[in-house]
Amino acid sequence: MATLNQEMKQEFLTIRDELCDLKKSLEGAWTEIRSLQEENKSLKEQMSSSLKENVKLNQEVNTLKDRIIKQEDYSRRENLRFYNIDENQEESTEQCIVKIKDVITALGLNPNEIRFHAIHRSGKQKITCLHRAI
């Protein structure tokens, strides 16, 4: 009976030691869980702040895009573009102005009532090739 009692006592001590180890392990796990919960909370707050800032920046970008579009429209507001006007490679600026004034006159307007800021050709230059029969 004394041996059985001794074995039981030894078994209880082993179980108690294992229980203490499990308790320490569980406390460590809960400490880690709390730390991760705090980190998660901090990251959620940062993400929320970043999302709010992102929305604000997107609104500013859209506002700036609108302002750029309006500015570009305003800068082209008084521009005129004429198509299918014959060009000569040696044509001077003065000759170009004369051609534009002729087109404006043909449209029934007075070119002297129009103030020209700049007149120039746009796009690729058309190259005319002359071939001679031999």
HUTAQUI-V769661 format. One record per residue. N is the residue number from 1. RES is the residue in one letter. PSI is psi in whole degrees, -180 to 180 (* if undefined). Layout:
N;RES;PSI
N;RES;PSI
//
This chain:
1;M;-37
2;A;-38
3;T;-42
4;L;-41
5;N;-41
6;Q;-42
7;E;-41
8;M;-40
9;K;-44
10;Q;-40
11;E;-43
12;F;-40
13;L;-41
14;T;-46
15;I;-41
16;R;-41
17;D;-43
18;E;-39
19;L;-40
20;C;-42
21;D;-43
22;L;-40
23;K;-44
24;K;-42
25;S;-43
26;L;-41
27;E;-41
28;G;-42
29;A;-44
30;W;-36
31;T;-45
32;E;-41
33;I;-46
34;R;-42
35;S;-44
36;L;-37
37;Q;-42
38;E;-42
39;E;-42
40;N;-43
41;K;-44
42;S;-43
43;L;-38
44;K;-40
45;E;-42
46;Q;-42
47;M;-42
48;S;-43
49;S;-42
50;S;-40
51;L;-42
52;K;-43
53;E;-39
54;N;-43
55;V;-44
56;K;-44
57;L;-38
58;N;-40
59;Q;-42
60;E;-41
61;V;-45
62;N;-40
63;T;-44
64;L;-39
65;K;-45
66;D;-43
67;R;-40
68;I;-44
69;I;-45
70;K;-42
71;Q;-43
72;E;-42
73;D;-43
74;Y;-41
75;S;-25
76;R;3
77;R;-37
78;E;14
79;N;144
80;L;140
81;R;126
82;F;138
83;Y;161
84;N;40
85;I;125
86;D;144
87;E;152
88;N;135
89;Q;-31
90;E;12
91;E;132
92;S;169
93;T;-40
94;E;-40
95;Q;-37
96;C;-43
97;I;-43
98;V;-44
99;K;-42
100;I;-43
101;K;-36
102;D;-42
103;V;-43
104;I;-41
105;T;-42
106;A;-25
107;L;-3
108;G;18
109;L;161
110;N;112
111;P;-19
112;N;-16
113;E;-3
114;I;131
115;R;121
116;F;128
117;H;-47
118;A;144
119;I;125
120;H;161
121;R;148
122;S;158
123;G;-175
124;K;146
125;Q;137
126;K;130
127;I;126
128;T;126
129;C;133
130;L;129
131;H;141
132;R;133
133;A;137
134;I;*
//
